[in-house]
Amino acid sequence: MKTDRGKWITLTKVEVEIGVRIGVMRHLNALREGAKDAYGFKGDPWELHIQGACAEMASYKAIGRYWSPTIDVRKEAGGDGGPYEVRRRSQQHYDHLIKERDLVDAPHILACGLLPTFRVVGWIWGYEARRDDWWHNKHGGRGWAWWPPQEELHDLEELPVL
């Protein structure tokens, strides 16, 4: 897999600190609400929330937009804190991941990597990702989802301003 597509973003120390704080607050909120890990996730939920928040910050930085983080990440509560849905994958070669509950009418951005550096690969509309040939349950026991390959994502320069 080529890793030259997209934009490489390295967060500053201050940006990392902000992202970590948001991730911790999100996880504490999930614990208060009794939320369970979804879709077969078996890793560290603290890391998931922290890395995810930092990937959101990196994605908004890559597209030159202000990131207004939210603590309650339920979709009905505003999702990722902006008009774009961001999904982080830990490995650079991983496909995008679109779940059934994900918004159909929103652009979904893929960011790959680990703190402090992410590659913001590209994006796809939720409705575009819902192709029969991408619907499967073969990636690490994460459950049924759509898995658009990175090659099928739109370039960041084509992302609509919302």
C-alpha positions as protocol buffer text, in pm:
chain_id: "A"
residue {
  index: 1
  type: MET
  ca { x: 0 y: 0 z: 0 }
}
residue {
  index: 2
  type: LYS
  ca { x: 136 y: 336 z: -99 }
}
residue {
  index: 3
  type: THR
  ca { x: 139 y: 585 z: 187 }
}
residue {
  index: 4
  type: ASP
  ca { x: 199 y: 899 z: -15 }
}
residue {
  index: 5
  type: ARG
  ca { x: -171 y: 972 z: -67 }
}
residue {
  index: 6
  type: GLY
  ca { x: -331 y: 1227 z: 162 }
}
residue {
  index: 7
  type: LYS
  ca { x: -166 y: 1465 z: 403 }
}
residue {
  index: 8
  type: TRP
  ca { x: 73 y: 1377 z: 682 }
}
residue {
  index: 9
  type: ILE
  ca { x: -8 y: 1577 z: 994 }
}
residue {
  index: 10
  type: THR
  ca { x: 204 y: 1581 z: 1308 }
}
residue {
  index: 11
  type: LEU
  ca { x: 27 y: 1738 z: 1603 }
}
residue {
  index: 12
  type: THR
  ca { x: 217 y: 1979 z: 1825 }
}
residue {
  index: 13
  type: LYS
  ca { x: 266 y: 1903 z: 2193 }
}
residue {
  index: 14
  type: VAL
  ca { x: -17 y: 2140 z: 2283 }
}
residue {
  index: 15
  type: GLU
  ca { x: -249 y: 1985 z: 2022 }
}
residue {
  index: 16
  type: VAL
  ca { x: -169 y: 1638 z: 2160 }
}
residue {
  index: 17
  type: GLU
  ca { x: -247 y: 1756 z: 2512 }
}
residue {
  index: 18
  type: ILE
  ca { x: -584 y: 1896 z: 2399 }
}
residue {
  index: 19
  type: GLY
  ca { x: -668 y: 1577 z: 2207 }
}
residue {
  index: 20
  type: VAL
  ca { x: -571 y: 1359 z: 2504 }
}
residue {
  index: 21
  type: ARG
  ca { x: -791 y: 1563 z: 2738 }
}
residue {
  index: 22
  type: ILE
  ca { x: -1088 y: 1537 z: 2500 }
}
residue {
  index: 23
  type: GLY
  ca { x: -1034 y: 1161 z: 2461 }
}
residue {
  index: 24
  type: VAL
  ca { x: -1019 y: 1112 z: 2839 }
}
residue {
  index: 25
  type: MET
  ca { x: -1335 y: 1319 z: 2890 }
}
residue {
  index: 26
  type: ARG
  ca { x: -1511 y: 1114 z: 2621 }
}
residue {
  index: 27
  type: HIS
  ca { x: -1416 y: 788 z: 2786 }
}
residue {
  index: 28
  type: LEU
  ca { x: -1522 y: 912 z: 3130 }
}
residue {
  index: 29
  type: ASN
  ca { x: -1855 y: 1016 z: 2978 }
}
residue {
  index: 30
  type: ALA
  ca { x: -1896 y: 670 z: 2822 }
}
residue {
  index: 31
  type: LEU
  ca { x: -1825 y: 509 z: 3160 }
}
residue {
  index: 32
  type: ARG
  ca { x: -2082 y: 733 z: 3334 }
}
residue {
  index: 33
  type: GLU
  ca { x: -2341 y: 637 z: 3073 }
}
residue {
  index: 34
  type: GLY
  ca { x: -2258 y: 267 z: 3096 }
}
residue {
  index: 35
  type: ALA
  ca { x: -2171 y: 251 z: 2725 }
}
residue {
  index: 36
  type: LYS
  ca { x: -2026 y: -77 z: 2601 }
}
residue {
  index: 37
  type: ASP
  ca { x: -1750 y: -120 z: 2345 }
}
residue {
  index: 38
  type: ALA
  ca { x: -1913 y: -162 z: 2007 }
}
residue {
  index: 39
  type: TYR
  ca { x: -1845 y: -372 z: 1702 }
}
residue {
  index: 40
  type: GLY
  ca { x: -1616 y: -631 z: 1854 }
}
residue {
  index: 41
  type: PHE
  ca { x: -1351 y: -385 z: 1971 }
}
residue {
  index: 42
  type: LYS
  ca { x: -1106 y: -569 z: 2198 }
}
residue {
  index: 43
  type: GLY
  ca { x: -839 y: -304 z: 2260 }
}
residue {
  index: 44
  type: ASP
  ca { x: -790 y: -40 z: 2525 }
}
residue {
  index: 45
  type: PRO
  ca { x: -1096 y: 190 z: 2525 }
}
residue {
  index: 46
  type: TRP
  ca { x: -894 y: 475 z: 2678 }
}
residue {
  index: 47
  type: GLU
  ca { x: -651 y: 459 z: 2386 }
}
residue {
  index: 48
  type: LEU
  ca { x: -938 y: 434 z: 2139 }
}
residue {
  index: 49
  type: HIS
  ca { x: -1095 y: 759 z: 2262 }
}
residue {
  index: 50
  type: ILE
  ca { x: -763 y: 944 z: 2291 }
}
residue {
  index: 51
  type: GLN
  ca { x: -628 y: 836 z: 1952 }
}
residue {
  index: 52
  type: GLY
  ca { x: -968 y: 903 z: 1793 }
}
residue {
  index: 53
  type: ALA
  ca { x: -990 y: 1257 z: 1930 }
}
residue {
  index: 54
  type: CYS
  ca { x: -636 y: 1332 z: 1812 }
}
residue {
  index: 55
  type: ALA
  ca { x: -714 y: 1188 z: 1466 }
}
residue {
  index: 56
  type: GLU
  ca { x: -1013 y: 1422 z: 1447 }
}
residue {
  index: 57
  type: MET
  ca { x: -792 y: 1717 z: 1534 }
}
residue {
  index: 58
  type: ALA
  ca { x: -536 y: 1610 z: 1271 }
}
residue {
  index: 59
  type: SER
  ca { x: -809 y: 1569 z: 1009 }
}
residue {
  index: 60
  type: TYR
  ca { x: -952 y: 1915 z: 1066 }
}
residue {
  index: 61
  type: LYS
  ca { x: -598 y: 2057 z: 1064 }
}
residue {
  index: 62
  type: ALA
  ca { x: -534 y: 1883 z: 730 }
}
residue {
  index: 63
  type: ILE
  ca { x: -837 y: 2045 z: 570 }
}
residue {
  index: 64
  type: GLY
  ca { x: -773 y: 2386 z: 727 }
}
residue {
  index: 65
  type: ARG
  ca { x: -1089 y: 2390 z: 937 }
}
residue {
  index: 66
  type: TYR
  ca { x: -1148 y: 2464 z: 1305 }
}
residue {
  index: 67
  type: TRP
  ca { x: -1217 y: 2152 z: 1513 }
}
residue {
  index: 68
  type: SER
  ca { x: -1486 y: 2207 z: 1773 }
}
residue {
  index: 69
  type: PRO
  ca { x: -1464 y: 1889 z: 1981 }
}
residue {
  index: 70
  type: THR
  ca { x: -1759 y: 1737 z: 2161 }
}
residue {
  index: 71
  type: ILE
  ca { x: -1754 y: 1509 z: 2461 }
}
residue {
  index: 72
  type: ASP
  ca { x: -2075 y: 1317 z: 2390 }
}
residue {
  index: 73
  type: VAL
  ca { x: -1989 y: 1138 z: 2066 }
}
residue {
  index: 74
  type: ARG
  ca { x: -2328 y: 975 z: 2006 }
}
residue {
  index: 75
  type: LYS
  ca { x: -2441 y: 1059 z: 1653 }
}
residue {
  index: 76
  type: GLU
  ca { x: -2760 y: 1224 z: 1775 }
}
residue {
  index: 77
  type: ALA
  ca { x: -2547 y: 1448 z: 1998 }
}
residue {
  index: 78
  type: GLY
  ca { x: -2331 y: 1588 z: 1718 }
}
residue {
  index: 79
  type: GLY
  ca { x: -2084 y: 1312 z: 1643 }
}
residue {
  index: 80
  type: ASP
  ca { x: -1729 y: 1431 z: 1595 }
}
residue {
  index: 81
  type: GLY
  ca { x: -1797 y: 1796 z: 1669 }
}
residue {
  index: 82
  type: GLY
  ca { x: -1835 y: 1916 z: 1314 }
}
residue {
  index: 83
  type: PRO
  ca { x: -1989 y: 1843 z: 978 }
}
residue {
  index: 84
  type: TYR
  ca { x: -1737 y: 1567 z: 896 }
}
residue {
  index: 85
  type: GLU
  ca { x: -1722 y: 1217 z: 1041 }
}
residue {
  index: 86
  type: VAL
  ca { x: -1366 y: 1103 z: 1114 }
}
residue {
  index: 87
  type: ARG
  ca { x: -1257 y: 743 z: 1155 }
}
residue {
  index: 88
  type: ARG
  ca { x: -907 y: 650 z: 1268 }
}
residue {
  index: 89
  type: ARG
  ca { x: -738 y: 328 z: 1172 }
}
residue {
  index: 90
  type: SER
  ca { x: -415 y: 238 z: 1349 }
}
residue {
  index: 91
  type: GLN
  ca { x: -230 y: 91 z: 1049 }
}
residue {
  index: 92
  type: GLN
  ca { x: -147 y: 283 z: 732 }
}
residue {
  index: 93
  type: HIS
  ca { x: -277 y: 11 z: 498 }
}
residue {
  index: 94
  type: TYR
  ca { x: -616 y: -44 z: 665 }
}
residue {
  index: 95
  type: ASP
  ca { x: -939 y: 15 z: 475 }
}
residue {
  index: 96
  type: HIS
  ca { x: -1189 y: 279 z: 584 }
}
residue {
  index: 97
  type: LEU
  ca { x: -1465 y: 156 z: 816 }
}
residue {
  index: 98
  type: ILE
  ca { x: -1827 y: 265 z: 783 }
}
residue {
  index: 99
  type: LYS
  ca { x: -2077 y: 123 z: 1032 }
}
residue {
  index: 100
  type: GLU
  ca { x: -2453 y: 87 z: 992 }
}
residue {
  index: 101
  type: ARG
  ca { x: -2518 y: 363 z: 1246 }
}
residue {
  index: 102
  type: ASP
  ca { x: -2285 y: 607 z: 1066 }
}
residue {
  index: 103
  type: LEU
  ca { x: -2446 y: 902 z: 895 }
}
residue {
  index: 104
  type: VAL
  ca { x: -2543 y: 846 z: 532 }
}
residue {
  index: 105
  type: ASP
  ca { x: -2541 y: 1212 z: 427 }
}
residue {
  index: 106
  type: ALA
  ca { x: -2206 y: 1312 z: 577 }
}
residue {
  index: 107
  type: PRO
  ca { x: -1852 y: 1299 z: 441 }
}
residue {
  index: 108
  type: HIS
  ca { x: -1646 y: 1036 z: 625 }
}
residue {
  index: 109
  type: ILE
  ca { x: -1274 y: 1113 z: 652 }
}
residue {
  index: 110
  type: LEU
  ca { x: -1012 y: 841 z: 704 }
}
residue {
  index: 111
  type: ALA
  ca { x: -706 y: 915 z: 919 }
}
residue {
  index: 112
  type: CYS
  ca { x: -443 y: 644 z: 969 }
}
residue {
  index: 113
  type: GLY
  ca { x: -175 y: 636 z: 1233 }
}
residue {
  index: 114
  type: LEU
  ca { x: -86 y: 682 z: 1597 }
}
residue {
  index: 115
  type: LEU
  ca { x: -5 y: 984 z: 1806 }
}
residue {
  index: 116
  type: PRO
  ca { x: 137 y: 1230 z: 1723 }
}
residue {
  index: 117
  type: THR
  ca { x: 141 y: 1166 z: 1344 }
}
residue {
  index: 118
  type: PHE
  ca { x: -152 y: 1077 z: 1123 }
}
residue {
  index: 119
  type: ARG
  ca { x: -198 y: 1045 z: 749 }
}
residue {
  index: 120
  type: VAL
  ca { x: -532 y: 1196 z: 654 }
}
residue {
  index: 121
  type: VAL
  ca { x: -600 y: 978 z: 352 }
}
residue {
  index: 122
  type: GLY
  ca { x: -925 y: 1090 z: 192 }
}
residue {
  index: 123
  type: TRP
  ca { x: -1301 y: 1084 z: 233 }
}
residue {
  index: 124
  type: ILE
  ca { x: -1624 y: 927 z: 110 }
}
residue {
  index: 125
  type: TRP
  ca { x: -1993 y: 1011 z: 145 }
}
residue {
  index: 126
  type: GLY
  ca { x: -2173 y: 770 z: 377 }
}
residue {
  index: 127
  type: TYR
  ca { x: -2415 y: 670 z: 102 }
}
residue {
  index: 128
  type: GLU
  ca { x: -2128 y: 602 z: -142 }
}
residue {
  index: 129
  type: ALA
  ca { x: -1967 y: 363 z: 104 }
}
residue {
  index: 130
  type: ARG
  ca { x: -2275 y: 142 z: 125 }
}
residue {
  index: 131
  type: ARG
  ca { x: -2180 y: -89 z: -160 }
}
residue {
  index: 132
  type: ASP
  ca { x: -2268 y: -457 z: -145 }
}
residue {
  index: 133
  type: ASP
  ca { x: -1915 y: -562 z: -238 }
}
residue {
  index: 134
  type: TRP
  ca { x: -1770 y: -366 z: 57 }
}
residue {
  index: 135
  type: TRP
  ca { x: -2014 y: -513 z: 313 }
}
residue {
  index: 136
  type: HIS
  ca { x: -1842 y: -794 z: 503 }
}
residue {
  index: 137
  type: ASN
  ca { x: -1723 y: -927 z: 837 }
}
residue {
  index: 138
  type: LYS
  ca { x: -1365 y: -1025 z: 766 }
}
residue {
  index: 139
  type: HIS
  ca { x: -1149 y: -762 z: 935 }
}
residue {
  index: 140
  type: GLY
  ca { x: -1040 y: -862 z: 1283 }
}
residue {
  index: 141
  type: GLY
  ca { x: -1378 y: -969 z: 1418 }
}
residue {
  index: 142
  type: ARG
  ca { x: -1508 y: -611 z: 1415 }
}
residue {
  index: 143
  type: GLY
  ca { x: -1849 y: -718 z: 1291 }
}
residue {
  index: 144
  type: TRP
  ca { x: -2038 y: -643 z: 975 }
}
residue {
  index: 145
  type: ALA
  ca { x: -1956 y: -308 z: 819 }
}
residue {
  index: 146
  type: TRP
  ca { x: -1866 y: -144 z: 491 }
}
residue {
  index: 147
  type: TRP
  ca { x: -1492 y: -140 z: 423 }
}
residue {
  index: 148
  type: PRO
  ca { x: -1414 y: 104 z: 137 }
}
residue {
  index: 149
  type: PRO
  ca { x: -1055 y: 58 z: 16 }
}
residue {
  index: 150
  type: GLN
  ca { x: -830 y: 361 z: 44 }
}
residue {
  index: 151
  type: GLU
  ca { x: -795 y: 374 z: -334 }
}
residue {
  index: 152
  type: GLU
  ca { x: -1170 y: 442 z: -363 }
}
residue {
  index: 153
  type: LEU
  ca { x: -1168 y: 749 z: -137 }
}
residue {
  index: 154
  type: HIS
  ca { x: -1194 y: 1101 z: -276 }
}
residue {
  index: 155
  type: ASP
  ca { x: -892 y: 1330 z: -245 }
}
residue {
  index: 156
  type: LEU
  ca { x: -900 y: 1581 z: 41 }
}
residue {
  index: 157
  type: GLU
  ca { x: -894 y: 1867 z: -208 }
}
residue {
  index: 158
  type: GLU
  ca { x: -1240 y: 1751 z: -327 }
}
residue {
  index: 159
  type: LEU
  ca { x: -1395 y: 1762 z: 20 }
}
residue {
  index: 160
  type: PRO
  ca { x: -1699 y: 1992 z: 18 }
}
residue {
  index: 161
  type: VAL
  ca { x: -1696 y: 2288 z: 253 }
}
residue {
  index: 162
  type: LEU
  ca { x: -1981 y: 2233 z: 498 }
}
